[in-house]
Amino acid sequence: MAPFAYISNQGGGSLSVIDTTTGTVVTTVPVGKTPSGVAVRSDGFAVDVTNEFDNTVSVIDTATNKVVGSPIQVAGFRVGAAVAPDGWRVYVANEGSFVGTGPTVAVIVNEPGQRMLQRMFRIGGT
């Protein structure tokens, strides 16, 4: 399997899959509005993409390069994502939210058969 890079296309609402060996775009996957943060799972089987203006996170199956299920709803302006070493939790950084809570982190459980927002907690800021 060739190594791939996953690049968000904010203006296009998509994710480009690039073969890093040849430097070519293999495919472009439609996601949500203004995708920004991209996190590849440690096992390489999935990629999580934050969709800033949709209030969602899309999950891409790297074997098919297709979106898995419905996007996961997350409040706030999602700007980044990181996957826990076990690959089952995704941490999403939110710049703020519409309810004035300030910066938050959303924790998403991403186990087979259970993809959902587990909790949100406030961090720093005012």
C-alpha positions as a Markdown table, in Angstrom:
| # | Residue | x | y | z |
|---|---|---|---|---|
| 1 | Met | 0.0 | 0.0 | 0.0 |
| 2 | Ala | 1.4 | 3.4 | -0.9 |
| 3 | Pro | 1.7 | 6.1 | 1.7 |
| 4 | Phe | -1.0 | 8.7 | 1.5 |
| 5 | Ala | -1.5 | 12.3 | 2.7 |
| 6 | Tyr | -4.9 | 13.6 | 3.5 |
| 7 | Ile | -5.4 | 17.4 | 2.9 |
| 8 | Ser | -8.5 | 19.4 | 3.6 |
| 9 | Asn | -9.8 | 21.7 | 0.9 |
| 10 | Gln | -11.6 | 24.5 | 2.9 |
| 11 | Gly | -13.1 | 26.3 | 0.0 |
| 12 | Gly | -14.2 | 23.1 | -1.8 |
| 13 | Gly | -15.7 | 21.2 | 1.1 |
| 14 | Ser | -13.6 | 18.2 | 0.4 |
| 15 | Leu | -10.6 | 16.1 | 1.4 |
| 16 | Ser | -7.8 | 15.3 | -1.2 |
| 17 | Val | -6.1 | 11.9 | -0.9 |
| 18 | Ile | -2.6 | 12.3 | -2.3 |
| 19 | Asp | -0.2 | 9.4 | -3.1 |
| 20 | Thr | 3.1 | 10.7 | -1.6 |
| 21 | Thr | 5.1 | 8.4 | -3.8 |
| 22 | Thr | 3.9 | 9.9 | -7.0 |
| 23 | Gly | 2.7 | 13.3 | -5.8 |
| 24 | Thr | -0.6 | 12.8 | -7.5 |
| 25 | Val | -4.2 | 13.3 | -6.2 |
| 26 | Val | -5.8 | 9.8 | -6.0 |
| 27 | Thr | -9.3 | 11.1 | -5.2 |
| 28 | Thr | -11.2 | 13.9 | -3.7 |
| 29 | Val | -13.8 | 13.0 | -1.0 |
| 30 | Pro | -16.7 | 15.4 | -0.4 |
| 31 | Val | -17.1 | 16.2 | 3.3 |
| 32 | Gly | -18.7 | 19.2 | 5.0 |
| 33 | Lys | -18.5 | 23.0 | 4.8 |
| 34 | Thr | -15.0 | 24.4 | 5.4 |
| 35 | Pro | -13.1 | 21.2 | 6.4 |
| 36 | Ser | -10.0 | 22.2 | 8.4 |
| 37 | Gly | -8.5 | 19.7 | 10.9 |
| 38 | Val | -7.4 | 16.3 | 9.7 |
| 39 | Ala | -6.3 | 13.4 | 12.0 |
| 40 | Val | -5.3 | 10.0 | 10.7 |
| 41 | Arg | -5.9 | 7.1 | 13.1 |
| 42 | Ser | -2.9 | 5.2 | 14.4 |
| 43 | Asp | -4.0 | 2.0 | 12.6 |
| 44 | Gly | -4.3 | 3.9 | 9.3 |
| 45 | Phe | -7.8 | 2.6 | 8.7 |
| 46 | Ala | -9.7 | 5.9 | 9.1 |
| 47 | Val | -9.3 | 9.7 | 8.9 |
| 48 | Asp | -11.3 | 12.2 | 10.9 |
| 49 | Val | -12.0 | 15.6 | 9.3 |
| 50 | Thr | -13.4 | 18.6 | 11.2 |
| 51 | Asn | -16.0 | 20.6 | 9.2 |
| 52 | Glu | -15.8 | 24.1 | 10.7 |
| 53 | Phe | -19.1 | 25.6 | 9.4 |
| 54 | Asp | -21.2 | 22.4 | 9.6 |
| 55 | Asn | -20.5 | 21.8 | 13.3 |
| 56 | Thr | -19.5 | 18.2 | 12.4 |
| 57 | Val | -16.7 | 15.7 | 12.1 |
| 58 | Ser | -16.6 | 13.4 | 9.1 |
| 59 | Val | -15.0 | 9.9 | 9.2 |
| 60 | Ile | -13.3 | 8.6 | 6.1 |
| 61 | Asp | -12.6 | 4.9 | 5.5 |
| 62 | Thr | -9.1 | 4.8 | 4.0 |
| 63 | Ala | -9.7 | 1.5 | 2.3 |
| 64 | Thr | -12.6 | 3.0 | 0.2 |
| 65 | Asn | -11.9 | 6.7 | 0.6 |
| 66 | Lys | -15.6 | 7.2 | 1.4 |
| 67 | Val | -17.4 | 8.9 | 4.3 |
| 68 | Val | -18.6 | 6.4 | 6.9 |
| 69 | Gly | -22.1 | 7.0 | 8.1 |
| 70 | Ser | -23.4 | 10.4 | 9.0 |
| 71 | Pro | -21.2 | 13.2 | 10.2 |
| 72 | Ile | -20.9 | 13.5 | 14.0 |
| 73 | Gln | -22.5 | 16.7 | 15.4 |
| 74 | Val | -20.1 | 18.9 | 17.5 |
| 75 | Ala | -20.9 | 22.4 | 18.7 |
| 76 | Gly | -18.5 | 25.3 | 18.2 |
| 77 | Phe | -16.0 | 26.1 | 15.4 |
| 78 | Arg | -13.9 | 23.0 | 14.9 |
| 79 | Val | -10.3 | 23.9 | 14.1 |
| 80 | Gly | -8.3 | 20.7 | 14.7 |
| 81 | Ala | -8.4 | 17.1 | 15.7 |
| 82 | Ala | -6.1 | 14.5 | 17.3 |
| 83 | Val | -6.6 | 10.8 | 17.7 |
| 84 | Ala | -5.8 | 9.0 | 21.0 |
| 85 | Pro | -3.1 | 6.3 | 20.7 |
| 86 | Asp | -5.7 | 3.6 | 21.0 |
| 87 | Gly | -7.5 | 5.0 | 17.9 |
| 88 | Trp | -11.0 | 4.9 | 19.5 |
| 89 | Arg | -11.2 | 8.5 | 20.8 |
| 90 | Val | -10.9 | 11.6 | 18.8 |
| 91 | Tyr | -10.3 | 15.0 | 20.5 |
| 92 | Val | -11.6 | 18.0 | 18.6 |
| 93 | Ala | -10.5 | 21.5 | 19.4 |
| 94 | Asn | -13.2 | 24.1 | 19.2 |
| 95 | Glu | -12.4 | 27.8 | 18.9 |
| 96 | Gly | -15.6 | 28.8 | 20.6 |
| 97 | Ser | -19.3 | 28.2 | 20.3 |
| 98 | Phe | -22.5 | 29.9 | 19.5 |
| 99 | Val | -23.6 | 29.7 | 23.1 |
| 100 | Gly | -20.6 | 31.7 | 24.4 |
| 101 | Thr | -18.8 | 28.9 | 26.2 |
| 102 | Gly | -15.4 | 29.9 | 24.9 |
| 103 | Pro | -12.8 | 27.3 | 23.7 |
| 104 | Thr | -13.7 | 23.7 | 24.3 |
| 105 | Val | -12.6 | 20.2 | 23.5 |
| 106 | Ala | -15.0 | 17.6 | 22.2 |
| 107 | Val | -14.3 | 13.9 | 22.9 |
| 108 | Ile | -15.7 | 11.6 | 20.2 |
| 109 | Val | -16.0 | 7.8 | 20.7 |
| 110 | Asn | -15.3 | 6.1 | 17.4 |
| 111 | Glu | -15.7 | 2.4 | 18.1 |
| 112 | Pro | -17.4 | 0.1 | 15.6 |
| 113 | Gly | -21.1 | 0.5 | 16.0 |
| 114 | Gln | -20.7 | 3.5 | 18.4 |
| 115 | Arg | -19.7 | 6.8 | 16.8 |
| 116 | Met | -20.9 | 9.7 | 18.9 |
| 117 | Leu | -20.0 | 12.8 | 20.9 |
| 118 | Gln | -19.1 | 11.5 | 24.4 |
| 119 | Arg | -18.5 | 14.9 | 26.1 |
| 120 | Met | -17.3 | 18.4 | 25.8 |
| 121 | Phe | -15.3 | 20.4 | 28.3 |
| 122 | Arg | -14.1 | 24.0 | 28.5 |
| 123 | Ile | -10.4 | 24.8 | 28.3 |
| 124 | Gly | -8.5 | 28.1 | 29.0 |
| 125 | Gly | -9.6 | 31.4 | 27.5 |
| 126 | Thr | -12.3 | 33.7 | 28.7 |
